[in-house]
Amino acid sequence: MLRNLLTSTDSSAELLCFFNDAEKPHEVDGTVVFPYSAAVFPEAVMLLGIGSAKIRKSLAEKVSHRIATLIHPSAFIADDVEIGEGTVVLPQAVIQSGAKIGKHVIINSHVCVDHDAVVEDYVTTYPGVYIGGEALVGEGCLLNPNAVVMRFTVVPPYIEVMPGEVFHPDFL
């Protein structure tokens, strides 16, 4: 998916390699996989395509490469939205006016972030998530498919909202 997103946002972009914790270099679909090293393609821009918020955060604190932000061209993002570095916005996502999206967030396909909502760093959303107006989703939360965060609701950091669950102010 990241390879497709990369080429859909910049036709001249090139996927140089993947980094992971493997001990020896190997290949995945013709792309070399290396253990992370600041010396490998030091001028390249990198993206952390890891689902786990805690691992994504740990890696973001260690890497020395510049970090990319990727937004699929079919996503709709209001002009005044703030999006942090390393964030990925996938096809058909909608981010409405006044929303703030943190660093290294994954906004999946068909996610709607309503007006003035705040999605803090390292949040992962799955397809079909709705985040209501003026809601706050804390750092590292995992919002499973079709989860709903009601308007004005605060989701504490590192909470997992289950598939189809409606998270509201009286939830906790």
TORNU-613902 format. One record per residue (C-alpha): x, y, z. Coordinates in pm, 1 decimal, m for minus. Example, Ala and Ser with C-alpha at 12.3 -4.5 7.8 and 13.67 -1.06 7.14 Angstrom:
// TORNU-613902
<r x="1230.0" y="m450.0" z="780.0"/>
<r x="1367.0" y="m106.0" z="714.0"/>
This chain:
// TORNU-613902
<r x="0.0" y="0.0" z="0.0"/>
<r x="278.5" y="245.9" z="83.6"/>
<r x="446.8" y="182.6" z="m251.9"/>
<r x="119.7" y="270.3" z="m430.8"/>
<r x="65.8" y="575.7" z="m211.3"/>
<r x="417.4" y="696.4" z="m279.6"/>
<r x="379.3" y="679.7" z="m656.9"/>
<r x="28.1" y="830.8" z="m649.3"/>
<r x="154.9" y="1139.0" z="m466.1"/>
<r x="472.2" y="1191.6" z="m671.5"/>
<r x="526.2" y="1008.0" z="m998.3"/>
<r x="901.8" y="1074.5" z="m978.8"/>
<r x="930.8" y="926.9" z="m628.6"/>
<r x="1133.2" y="610.9" z="m591.0"/>
<r x="1116.1" y="346.3" z="m320.6"/>
<r x="1482.0" y="283.8" z="m237.9"/>
<r x="1457.1" y="28.3" z="41.1"/>
<r x="1274.0" y="m88.2" z="349.5"/>
<r x="1427.9" y="m82.4" z="695.9"/>
<r x="1336.0" y="m334.5" z="961.7"/>
<r x="1499.4" y="m524.0" z="1244.1"/>
<r x="1620.7" y="m813.1" z="1027.2"/>
<r x="1981.1" y="m908.9" z="1090.7"/>
<r x="2071.5" y="m958.0" z="725.7"/>
<r x="1964.2" y="m771.7" z="412.0"/>
<r x="1699.5" y="m947.8" z="203.9"/>
<r x="1434.7" y="m853.6" z="m54.4"/>
<r x="1057.8" y="m803.9" z="m47.1"/>
<r x="890.0" y="m772.0" z="m388.0"/>
<r x="1220.2" y="m666.4" z="m542.9"/>
<r x="1298.1" y="m403.6" z="m278.9"/>
<r x="1598.5" y="m449.7" z="m49.9"/>
<r x="1530.2" y="m468.6" z="325.2"/>
<r x="1807.9" y="m354.4" z="559.0"/>
<r x="1847.0" y="m322.0" z="934.0"/>
<r x="1812.1" y="52.0" z="1006.5"/>
<r x="2125.8" y="256.0" z="955.2"/>
<r x="2162.0" y="631.1" z="921.9"/>
<r x="2436.4" y="558.7" z="665.8"/>
<r x="2198.9" y="385.9" z="420.9"/>
<r x="2058.7" y="645.6" z="177.1"/>
<r x="2133.3" y="929.1" z="425.6"/>
<r x="1975.9" y="1196.8" z="202.5"/>
<r x="1655.2" y="1000.3" z="143.1"/>
<r x="1323.8" y="1091.3" z="298.4"/>
<r x="1173.6" y="813.1" z="506.8"/>
<r x="829.4" y="707.2" z="621.2"/>
<r x="751.7" y="487.9" z="921.0"/>
<r x="491.2" y="242.7" z="791.6"/>
<r x="442.3" y="52.3" z="1116.5"/>
<r x="99.9" y="m8.4" z="1270.1"/>
<r x="203.6" y="m26.3" z="1636.3"/>
<r x="198.8" y="322.6" z="1791.6"/>
<r x="457.8" y="235.7" z="2055.0"/>
<r x="702.1" y="93.8" z="1799.8"/>
<r x="637.2" y="384.6" z="1559.7"/>
<r x="712.6" y="630.8" z="1842.4"/>
<r x="1026.5" y="444.7" z="1947.5"/>
<r x="1158.5" y="443.9" z="1591.2"/>
<r x="1066.9" y="808.4" z="1529.4"/>
<r x="1283.9" y="900.8" z="1826.0"/>
<r x="1582.0" y="703.7" z="1687.2"/>
<r x="1593.1" y="771.3" z="1313.9"/>
<r x="1804.1" y="1049.4" z="1171.9"/>
<r x="1654.5" y="1057.4" z="820.1"/>
<r x="1414.7" y="1332.9" z="719.8"/>
<r x="1054.1" y="1215.4" z="756.5"/>
<r x="791.1" y="1230.1" z="479.1"/>
<r x="421.4" y="1305.5" z="509.6"/>
<r x="205.9" y="1132.6" z="246.0"/>
<r x="m148.1" y="1231.4" z="150.9"/>
<r x="m334.3" y="1037.6" z="m115.6"/>
<r x="m470.4" y="1267.0" z="m389.5"/>
<r x="m826.9" y="1137.1" z="m338.4"/>
<r x="m832.3" y="1242.6" z="28.0"/>
<r x="m1024.3" y="1562.3" z="101.1"/>
<r x="m846.4" y="1791.9" z="345.1"/>
<r x="m973.2" y="2139.8" z="430.8"/>
<r x="m727.4" y="2422.8" z="370.2"/>
<r x="m682.0" y="2509.5" z="738.9"/>
<r x="m606.1" y="2156.8" z="864.6"/>
<r x="m272.3" y="2103.4" z="1039.4"/>
<r x="m95.1" y="1773.7" z="968.3"/>
<r x="225.1" y="1666.3" z="1143.9"/>
<r x="531.8" y="1510.9" z="985.0"/>
<r x="528.3" y="1141.4" z="914.0"/>
<r x="150.5" y="1124.0" z="889.3"/>
<r x="m9.1" y="909.2" z="619.4"/>
<r x="m357.6" y="992.0" z="485.2"/>
<r x="m501.3" y="714.1" z="269.6"/>
<r x="m761.4" y="722.8" z="m13.2"/>
<r x="m1102.5" y="878.4" z="40.7"/>
<r x="m1026.5" y="1009.8" z="390.6"/>
<r x="m1194.9" y="1337.8" z="487.6"/>
<r x="m1039.9" y="1585.3" z="731.8"/>
<r x="m1261.7" y="1884.2" z="793.1"/>
<r x="m1191.5" y="2246.3" z="879.6"/>
<r x="m992.7" y="2326.8" z="1190.7"/>
<r x="m880.6" y="1969.9" z="1258.6"/>
<r x="m530.3" y="1906.7" z="1389.1"/>
<r x="m352.6" y="1581.4" z="1309.7"/>
<r x="m31.3" y="1499.2" z="1496.8"/>
<r x="295.2" y="1338.4" z="1390.4"/>
<r x="318.7" y="983.1" z="1258.2"/>
<r x="m59.0" y="933.3" z="1248.6"/>
<r x="m222.4" y="682.5" z="1013.8"/>
<r x="m552.8" y="812.0" z="875.9"/>
<r x="m685.8" y="511.6" z="688.5"/>
<r x="m922.0" y="491.8" z="391.5"/>
<r x="m1273.5" y="627.6" z="442.3"/>
<r x="m1193.1" y="787.3" z="779.4"/>
<r x="m1374.5" y="1111.8" z="862.8"/>
<r x="m1218.6" y="1359.1" z="1104.6"/>
<r x="m1483.0" y="1621.4" z="1174.6"/>
<r x="m1426.0" y="1994.9" z="1228.3"/>
<r x="m1194.1" y="2111.9" z="1507.1"/>
<r x="m1108.2" y="1757.8" z="1618.6"/>
<r x="m758.5" y="1687.1" z="1749.1"/>
<r x="m581.3" y="1360.5" z="1672.8"/>
<r x="m259.5" y="1345.5" z="1870.6"/>
<r x="71.6" y="1182.6" z="1766.3"/>
<r x="101.5" y="812.2" z="1674.8"/>
<r x="m273.4" y="743.4" z="1648.8"/>
<r x="m377.2" y="462.4" z="1413.8"/>
<r x="m720.9" y="463.0" z="1252.0"/>
<r x="m868.7" y="177.4" z="1052.7"/>
<r x="m1115.1" y="214.5" z="763.3"/>
<r x="m1452.5" y="368.7" z="837.4"/>
<r x="m1359.6" y="549.4" z="1160.0"/>
<r x="m1552.7" y="867.8" z="1245.4"/>
<r x="m1403.1" y="1125.1" z="1484.7"/>
<r x="m1662.8" y="1384.0" z="1583.9"/>
<r x="m1627.1" y="1759.0" z="1594.4"/>
<r x="m1407.3" y="1895.5" z="1873.9"/>
<r x="m1318.0" y="1543.9" z="1992.7"/>
<r x="m966.8" y="1474.6" z="2117.8"/>
<r x="m801.5" y="1140.0" z="2043.2"/>
<r x="m501.5" y="1091.7" z="2272.2"/>
<r x="m153.4" y="989.0" z="2170.3"/>
<r x="m111.1" y="633.8" z="2049.1"/>
<r x="m480.4" y="539.1" z="2037.8"/>
<r x="m593.9" y="259.3" z="1811.2"/>
<r x="m934.1" y="314.2" z="1650.1"/>
<r x="m1050.5" y="m11.9" z="1491.7"/>
<r x="m1275.1" y="m34.8" z="1182.0"/>
<r x="m1598.9" y="163.7" z="1198.6"/>
<r x="m1529.6" y="296.1" z="1548.4"/>
<r x="m1703.1" y="622.5" z="1634.9"/>
<r x="m1567.2" y="891.2" z="1866.2"/>
<r x="m1859.4" y="1117.7" z="1949.9"/>
<r x="m1837.7" y="1496.9" z="1938.4"/>
<r x="m1662.2" y="1667.8" z="2232.8"/>
<r x="m1526.3" y="1332.9" z="2357.6"/>
<r x="m1174.9" y="1284.7" z="2496.1"/>
<r x="m1015.5" y="946.2" z="2430.5"/>
<r x="m726.4" y="893.6" z="2675.2"/>
<r x="m381.2" y="805.1" z="2537.3"/>
<r x="m312.3" y="449.5" z="2420.0"/>
<r x="m675.0" y="334.7" z="2442.5"/>
<r x="m801.1" y="81.2" z="2189.1"/>
<r x="m1152.7" y="146.9" z="2062.2"/>
<r x="m1296.7" y="m179.9" z="1934.3"/>
<r x="m1456.4" y="m232.2" z="1589.3"/>
<r x="m1795.5" y="m62.8" z="1562.5"/>
<r x="m1773.1" y="73.9" z="1917.0"/>
<r x="m1915.3" y="417.8" z="1996.0"/>
<r x="m1684.4" y="605.9" z="2232.3"/>
<r x="m1873.8" y="884.9" z="2412.9"/>
<r x="m1814.9" y="1108.1" z="2717.6"/>
<r x="m1968.1" y="856.2" z="2962.3"/>
<r x="m1773.5" y="562.2" z="2817.8"/>
<r x="m1499.6" y="533.2" z="3082.3"/>
